[in-house]
Amino acid sequence: MSSYRNYLFSLAVMLFTVPLLTACTQQPQPQSWDIVYEQEGLSFRGISAVNDQVCWVSGSSGTILRTIDGGASWQQLSIPGTDSLDFRDIEAFDAQTAIAMSIGSGSSSRIYKTTDGGNSWIKVHQNEYEEGFYDAIAFWDNQHGILQGDPVEGRLYVLVTSDGGDSWQEIPIADMPDGKEGEYGFAASGTHLVVHGTSTAWLGTGGSVARVFKSNDKGANWRAYDTPVISGESSQGIFSLAFKDATHGVAVGGDYTKEKEGSQNIAVTEDGGRNWELVDNTGVDYRSGVRYADGYYIAVGPSGSNYSSDDGQSWKIIEGPGFHAASVGAEGLESVWASGADGRIGKLVRE
């Protein structure tokens, strides 16, 4: 009888413990968005989350915002004399240091830097090419970064920095990505240009073709790889890339003139971007941004947002409004922020 009682006791412990362990180890999933800021008439496409408390946002009418209290309050840190500029990308290192990039033809494309929390800004670079038009910036660390712009002399324009954005240098024109006629990057979310590790960069394009360019040496040299993402029209292509490691990544996009439609707009890679496989029947509309956090790809667009927990093969809806761009802070899934139309800023809510 003693052995039988011990068996029943052990069985009871197991039946109680297994569900408890499952509940304790289950990863919280993306659920909805908490809107922490709205300002009608503005459009935010630049966003850089430092952590759960600190986030920088940039957009139209020269607007630059920062929160240091998790979104409870926001500081206007706009740069004097830039009211006409559209800051489409921003990269922040901490609560004090950030790099802001404006878009536009000719001298409208500029780079500014602050090291005192946005109280003052220095213009560190300005486009000198008539056909130049900046699209996105990204940083491997707080010293080494890269910028990509529209084609100059038929090649996708690339700038690099090795001093934290204080100065920027062109790579030789002959070494810039060799674009095809009508091929370019979209200044939609600042995330069609992404970096990994200490030297790898990927660049997604659209227009006449949708390709992914890859560099293994901080942008000095590039190789191009075809993708099956929709292309052919000036509004179609890859709008954002995200990699969970050096080999596995997701490309999202579509046609920005058809915000509530999605066809041939998500592709995945398992070999570092050399080969891409289209994911069919996802039910996901045009998406302008995708980020990776703690096992999840999170895609945002004007019509809404989605998440995938199986490397982009299937997608579920995140409740709430649409956004243009998203960023992930130091805490991963606990620090996902998004920015969009109507001056909207959101923080991801997990279930």
N, C-alpha and C positions, 0 to 999 in steps of 0.2 A: 504493500500500500504506500509505503514511503516513496518508492521510486515513481509510482503513478502520480502522487501528489506533486513531486518535483517536476514531472513532465508537464502537468497542467499549469503549474506556476511558470515554468519556462515558456510555455506556449502563450500564456497571457501576457507576459512581459514582451515577447516578440510582437504580438498583435498590437500592443500599445506603442511600442517603440518605433516600428517601421513607418507608420503614418507620421509620427512625430518627426522622425529624421527627414522624411520626404518633404514635409512642410518647412522644416528648417533650412533645407538645402535648395528648395525651389527658387529659381531666379525670378525676381520681380519683373513683370513685363510692362512695356510701354502701354499706357492706357488713354491719356488725354493731354491737353495743354492747359496750363494755367496762364492766362493773359496778364502780364505784369506791366504792360505799357501800351498805349494807343495814342496816336496823334493824326487826325484826319488830314489828308493832303500830302502826306509824306510816304515815301517808299524806301524801305530798308532792305538792302541786299548784302551789306557787309556785316559780319558778326564774328566775334572771337571770344570764346568762353575761356577764361583763365581757370576758374573753378566754380563751385556752387555759389559763391558769393560775388565774384568779380566777373563782369562781362562788359565788352565794348561793342557798340553797334554804330554803323555808319550808313548814310544814304543820300537821298536827294536834298536839294537846297542847302548843300554844304553841312548837313547835319552830322554830328558825332556825339554819341551819348556814352555814359559809363555808369554802372552801378557797382557799389562795393558792399552792398547789404542784401544781396540775393534778389534784387529786383524791387525791393520795397520803395526805393527812391532812385531817381536818375539825375545825373548832372549833365547840363548842356556844355559841351566842350568844343564848340565849333571854332574853326580857324578864321580869324579876321580876313575879310576880303575874298572869301570863297563861297559866298551865298549862291552863286550860279553853278557851282560844281556838284557833280554827283559822285560821292565816295562809295564805289561799288565793292571795295574790299578793305578789310582792316585786319591786322595781325597784332595781337597783344602778347607781351611776354609776362606781364604782371600788372598790378594796379597802377603803376607809374609809367610804364614804357609801352608804346604802341606805334605801329607804322600804318598810316592811312594812304590809300591809293584812290585817286580820282580818275574818271574816264573822260573820253571826248577826243575829238580830232585836234591835232596839233598841240598847242601849249596847254590845252585843258587837261591832258593826261599828266598827272604829277604824283609825286610821293612826298609825304610829310612825316615827320617824326616828333614825338614828345617823350621826354624822360621825367616830367614832373606832374604826371597825372592829367595832362591835357591843359594845364594852365598856360603853357606856351608851346609853340610848334615851330619847327624849322623845316623849310622846303629843301629837301635833300636831293631832289632830281626832278627834271621837267623834260618832257618829250620834245625832241628837236626835229622830228620828221613830219612832213605835211600829211603823209598817209598813216602815220603812227596813231595807235589807239590802244591804250592799256586795257587788259582784261582781268588779270588775277595775279596775286602774289602768294607765296608760301615760304615757310621757314623750316629748316631741319633743326635748328637750335637758335639760341639768342644771338648768334653771330652770322650764320650762313643762311642766305635766302635767295629766292629766285622770283622773277617777274616774267610774265608772258603777255605779248600784245599782238595786235593784228599784223598781217604780213607787211614787211618792208623789203623791197626788191624781191618779192616773190617768196620770201621765207618768213615763217612765224617768228616774231621778234622775241628775243630773250635777253634779259638783264640779270646779273647776279651781284650779290654783295657778300663780303666776308668780314665786315666790321659792324654788324648789327644794324645795317641799313643807313649808316652815315654817308656812305658813298656807293654808287652803282656803276657797274661796267658792262658794256656789251660783250658778248662772246663774238668772235669773228662772224661776219655775215655768212660766210661760206659754211660755217659749222652750225648755223641755226637750222631748225627743222625745215625741211624742204616741202613746203605746202603745194598742193595742187590748185589749179585755178578755181576760185570760189570756195576754198577751204579756210576755216578760221576757228578761233575759240570764241565761246559765248561769255560775255561779261554779265552772267545771270546770277551767280551765287559765289563767285570766287573759288569754286571747288572743282572746276574741270582741270585745274592744275593742283596736283597733290604730291606730297613727298613722303618718304619712309626711310627709317634708319638714319645713316649719316651722309648718304650721297645719292640715293635713288629718287627719281622724279618721273611722274607720268603726266601726260597732257592729252586731254580728249578734245576732238574737233567735230565740226559739223559743217553744214552747207552742202557743197557738191559731193563730199564723202564724209563718212564718220570713221575716223581712225584714232588710234592711241599711239602717241609717241612716248618712248621710254629712254631715259638717260640713267646711266649708272655712275656718272662722274660729276655730279652737281651741275648738270646742264651743259657741260662742255661738248658732248657728242650725243646724237640722238638716232634712234632707229624707229621706223614707223611700222605699225601692224594694223591690218584691216579688221573691221568689226562688222557684224550684221545689223547694227543699229540703223534705224531709218535715216535716210539722207536723200539728197538730190535737190531739195529746195533750200532757200536761204534761211528758213526758220526751223530746219530739222537737223538733228544730230545728237551728239553726246553733250550733256550740259553739266554733268558732275561724275566724279569718280571717288570711290572709297576702297581702301585695302585694309583687311584685318591683319595681314602679315605680308611678307615679301612675295607670296605667290597667289593668294586668294583675294580677288577683288570683284567689285560690281560697278557697272556703268549704267547710268540712268539718263533719260532725256525724252525725246519725242519731237513734237512740233509745238512751239510756243504760241502759235496762232490758234491752236486747238487745245485749250487748257483742260477741257473735260473729256479728252480722248486719249487713248493710249494704244499704240500698235508698234511692234518691233522697237520698243523703247527701253528694254532692260536686257543686259547681257552680263555674263559672268566669265571669269577666267580662273584657272587653277595652275597656271604656269607663269605667273608674274606679268601677264599682259601680252604675251606673244600670241595666244589664241583665245578667241572669245566665242562663247556659245549663247545664242539667243534664248531667252526664257519666254515661252509662249503662254498666252491666256492667263496673264497675271491679274487682269482686272484693274491695273494701276494706270491712272491718267498720266499725262505729261508731268514729269518731275524735274525740277531745276536743281535740287540738292540732295546729296546722300552722304551720310556719315556712319561710322561704325563705333559701337560702344558695348563692351561686355557681352559679346555673343549676338548682338543685334545690329542689322543694318537699318537705319532710319532714313526714309526718303520723304522729302517735302516738295510741295508745289502749290501753285495758286488755288487749286481745287481741293486740297487736303493733304493728308500725310499717311504713310504706311510704315510697317516694320516687318522685317523678315528674320526668323531665327534659324533658317536652314540655308544660309549662304546665298540668298536671293532667289531660291527656287519657288517660294510661295510667299504671299504678302497679306498682312492683316491691316485693318483700318485703325488709325489712331484718331480718336474722337476730337473734334475741334475744327477751327478754321484753317485756311491754307497759309503757307509761308513761302518765301523765296529761297531762304538759306537756313542752314543749321550749323551748330558748332558744339563740340564736346570738350568739357573741361577736365581737370585733373582727376575728378572722382568718377569718371566714366558715365554710366547711365544715370547717376545721381546729379549730373551737371550738364544736361543737354538743353541748349537754348536754341531758339529759332527767331527769325526776323522776316517781315513781309510787308505787304501793302497796308495802307491806312496807318502807317507808323506803328505796326503791331509787333510786339515782342512777347514771346511765350517761353515758359519753362515746362519741360516734360514732367508729367505726373505718372508715376508707376503704380500698378495695382498691388 
